[in-house]
Amino acid sequence: MRESKCPFMRLIFFLLSLTESATAALMQYRRPHSRPHPLRAPRCPGGGTAVAHTPASMHHQGDIIILGAGWVGSRLAARLHGGGVGVRVTNRPAPPSRSRLKSDYYRPVPLPSSLPHHDFDMAKRDTWDALPPPSSLRAAVITFSAMPEHCEPFWDEYLRHVPRVLCYSSTAVYQVETPGQRVDERTPLRATPRAQAEEFLRARGATVLTISGIFGAPQGARGVCTCLAQYANSGAQLSVRKTVNMVHVSDIIEVTIRLLESPEQSGRRINVGGHHFTMRDLLDHCHCHLDAAGEHEDASSKQVSSDYLLAEVLPAGYRFAKPLQHACVRRS
C-alpha cells in the first residue's frame, strides 16, 4: 500500500488498495468462465479432428425443424438441442398395424420428450397442417428423398417462407461416365425424380448436401463392417475394384451446422464425400472373404470430391474421420 504522512490521504490509499484487491479477486473468479466451453461433436474412435461448434446466433432466431428425424436427423437434433438451440423434429405417421421400432441399423437416437415432435409426410397433404408456422422457424433441414410432385407444392405453400433450407442428397445422383472417375459439384446429374426435386429446391435457394455412404462408431450399428454386411445382403454384386466413399455421421452434423450459418452458400450443391477406398480394402479391413465378390468393373464406382467443402465451408486443416482406421470387431 502507498504511504503518506497525511491521515486523510492514507485513508484514501487504503480504500483504493481495497478496491484494487476486490477487482483482482473478481477478475480471478470470472476468468475461467469468460470463454464458453466449446461443444464437441459426438466422439468415437476415428472421429473428425475439428472441434464442433454451435454458433451463438443460432440461439435466438427461431427454431430449426428437422424434417425426418431418422438415423442422421435424430443425431443432428440431439446435438442442436444439447447446445441450447430450439429444435423441432418430424417423423412419418406410423400405420396402426406397424410399430415405429426399427432395426439398430436404422434406429434413431432417443430424443428428450420436451423436444417438439410432429407427424409429417410430405406425400400426404393432410399432415402439413401439423407443422409449426414457417414464420416461427429460422431453418429447415430435409433429411429424406423427396419427389417433385410432393416437394414443389410443399415449397410453394411452406418452405419458401422459411429463411434457410438445407436438403440431404446422395452421391448416387451423379452420372458416372467412366468407372472410378472423380466427381465434383459440376458433374452432371442422372435424370432421376430425386435429382429433379433437389434441383427444384436448389434453384430456389436451398443448399443441397450430396452425402456419401454414412458410417458411425466402429463397433456400433453403423460401423463400416456392418455397412458392408448390409450392402452385401441387399443383393448387390460386389466388385473388389469398386471405389467406396464413406463419411462419418459427426462430419455430416458439423457440416450441416456450419451451413445453417452460411447463407452465402444458398442455392449450391455441396459434396460431403469423406474418404474413398476400394472394396478390396474394405473386405480386408473387415477380415471378410466373399466368394461373390468379383473383379468386374462397377459402373457406379466413383471418387467423390469434397474440395469445395473443405476450401469454402470447413475450417482450415479440417480432416474427415477415417473409416478404416480402427478395428470394427473386438478380438479376444
N, C-alpha and C positions, 0 to 999 in steps of 0.2 A: 504494500500500500504506500502511496506517495505521502511525504511528510511535509508539515507546515507548523510554524510556531503560533499561527492564529487558530484559536479553538474553532471558530466558525468554519474556516477552510478545512481544518482537519475533519470536521463533521461531514462536509461536502465530499471530500476524498473517500471517506469511509462509506458513504451512501453509494458513490459511484462504483467502488470496489464490489459492493453487494450486487449492484445491477449487472456488472460485467460477469461476476460469478454465476448469477442466475441465468444470464443469456447463454454463457458457455455450457451450463448444465442442460439447458433446454435444447440447444443445438445437438449436444451429445446424445440426448434422449431421442431426438427426432431423426437423426442421421440414418439409422437402419431402415426407417420407413419412408425416406424421402423418395425412393425409387420403387415402384411396384414390382413385385416378383413376376418375371415373365411366365406366361402359361406355356407348358411344354406339351408337345404332341404326344399322343398315346405311344408309349415306348415298347419295343420288343427287340429281341436280338436282330441286328441288321437294320434298325430304323434309320431314317434320314439324319443328316448332320446338322441342319439348321434348327435353331430354337423357334418353336411355334409362337405365333403372336395372335392376339385378338385386339385389333385397333380400338382405341378409346372411343372413336367416333361411332362405333357400332352399338354403343350402349344407350343412345338417346335419339335415334332416328326412326323409330318404329320397329316392328317385328320382322323377322325373316321367316318365311314359310318354306318348308321343305316338302315339295310335292313328291311323295314316295319315300317313306322312312324305312327302307329295306336295309340290306347289309351295310352299304356305304352311307345312305341317308341318315340312318339312326345314329351312326357314329359321328357324323357331322353335327347332328342335333345335340348329341351329348356334349361334344366339345364346345359348341357355342353356348349352350345352356350353362355349362360349368364355368365359362368365362363371364357370366352375367349378362349375356345377350338375350333379348327376347326372341323366343323361337316358337314356332307352331309346326306341326307335322301332319301329314295325311297318310292314309292307307286306303287301299280299295276295300269297299264293304265286303265282308265275307258272306257267301251264301249261307243260309240257315243250316244246310246239310254238311257244311265243310268247316273244319276248325282253322283258326289262324296259325296254329302251330306248324312251323316249318322245320325242315332238317337243319342240322347245325351249319351246313354249307351256305344256306340262305338266311338263316335266322338273324334278325336284328338284335342289337343290344337292348336290354330293358331301359326304358326312359322313365324319369320321375312322373308320378301321377299328376303333379302340378303343371306339367307341360301340356298346353292345349293340343288336343288331337281332333282331327276332322276326318270323317269318312268321305272319300272323294275318289271318283273315277272320271277321268277326262272324257271317256267314251259315253258317259251317262249324264246327260244334261241336268237331270233332276238332283244330282249331287253337288252341283256348282253352288247352289244357294247355301250350302253348309259352310262354305269358306268365309273367312272374315272379310270385311270390306277392303278392297285393294288400297284405298286411301290410308288404311292403318298400317300398311306394310312399307318397308324400305327395300325389300328384295324378295325374289322367289327363285328357288333352285329346283329345276325339273330333273329328277334322277332316273326316269324311266323313258323307254322308247315311245314316242308319240307318232300318231298317224296324221297326215294332212287334213283329213276330213274332220278330225277332232280338234287339232291344235289351232286351226285357222279361226273357227268361231270362238274358241276359248280365248285366243289372243284379242280378238275384236271386242269381246264382252268384258274380259277381266285383266289379262296380263298387260295390255297396253297402258293400263292405269298404274302399274307397279314401276317404280323408278328404275330398278335394276333386275334383269332376268338372266340367269345362267341355266344352261341346259347341258346335261351329260350325254355324250355320244360314245360310239365305239369305233376303234380303228378299222373295223370291218367295212366301214362306209367307203374306204378308199379303193379306187380302181387300180389293181396291180397289173401292169403290163408284162413285167419280167419277174419271175420268182426270185425273191431275195432283194428286190430293189429297195432303195431308200425313199421313204415317203415323207413329205412335209405338208404344210398347210396349203401349198399351191398344187398339190397332186389332185387330179380330177376325182370326183366322187362317182360312185356307182349310182345308177338310176333306180334307187330303192325308195319306197314310201318313207322310211325313216329319214334318209338323207334329204328328201324333198321337204319334209316337215321341219327339219333343223334349219335348212336354208331359208325357209319362210320366216322362221323366228330370227335368224341371224340378220336377214335383210331389214328387219325392224328394230335392230339394236341389241338383240340378245347376244351373249357371249356363249359360244359352243365349245365345251371341253371334250376333245376327242381322246378317249382313255383306252390304254392297253389293257391286257389281262390283269386282273386285280389279285393281289395276294396279301396275306396278313402274317401273324406270328408263325414261325417255322413249324411249331408243333400244335398249332391250332387248326380250326376247321377250314381255314383258307391258307394253310401252308402250301408252298409250291408243289409239294409231292401230293397233297390232297387234290390240288387243282389238276395235276397230271392225271390222277385216277379218275376224276370227274370227266375230264376231256376224253380219256380212253374209253370210259364206259358209255360215252354218248354215241359211240358207233363211228366216230371219225377215223379215217385212215391215217395212221401215223407215219410220218417220214422222218428219219433221223436227220435229214438235211433241212428240215423246216426251220425258219428263224422264228423264235418265240420272243414276244415283247411282254414284259410284266412291270407293274408299278405298285408300290406299297400303298395301302389304304391311308396311312398317315400323310404320305406325299399328296394324295388327291385332296385330302382335307386342307392341308396347308395351302395348296394352290387355290382351292375354292375360296378360302377366307381372304386371301390376298386379292383375288379378282373381284370379290364383292366390294372391295375398297378401291377398285381401279376402273372408274367409269370411262377412262380413255381407251380401254380395251373393248368397249361396246361394239357389237357388230363384227367381231372377229371369231374365227375358228382357231383354237389353240390346242396343239397336241400335248398330252401328258403321257409320254411314252415310257419313262423309266429306263430300264436296261433291256438289252436284247442278247440272246444266246441261241444256240441250236438245240433242237430236240434231243440230239445225242448228248449234249452237255447235261440237259435236264434228267434224262434217263440215268446217266452215270451218277449224278448227284443223288438221285433217289434210290440208287442200287437196284434198279429195275430193268429186267430184261423182258421185252415183249416180242414174241415171235411175229406178231402182226406188223411191227414197225419195219417199214421198207426203206429203200434207198431212192425212191422216186422223187421227182420234183413236185413240190406242193405249190399249186398255182396261187394260193393266198399268202405265201411266205413273203415277208417284208421286214424292213428295218425302219422303225418309227422314229423320226427325228423330233427331239424336244428343244432344238436350238433356240427357237423364238422364245419359248417359255423361260429358258434359263437366262437369256440375254435381256428380256424386257419385263419380266414379272417377278422372278425369284431373286433373292439377294445374291451378290457376288460370292462365288465359292460354294453355292448350294450343291449338294450331292444327293442323288436319289438313293434310297435303301437298295442294297444288293440282294437279289432273290436267292442266289446260290452261295451266299457267304457262310451260312450256318447250317448244321445238320438238321434235317427235317424229322429225324426219328431218334429216339433215345436208344442207346446201346447199353446192354448190361455188361 
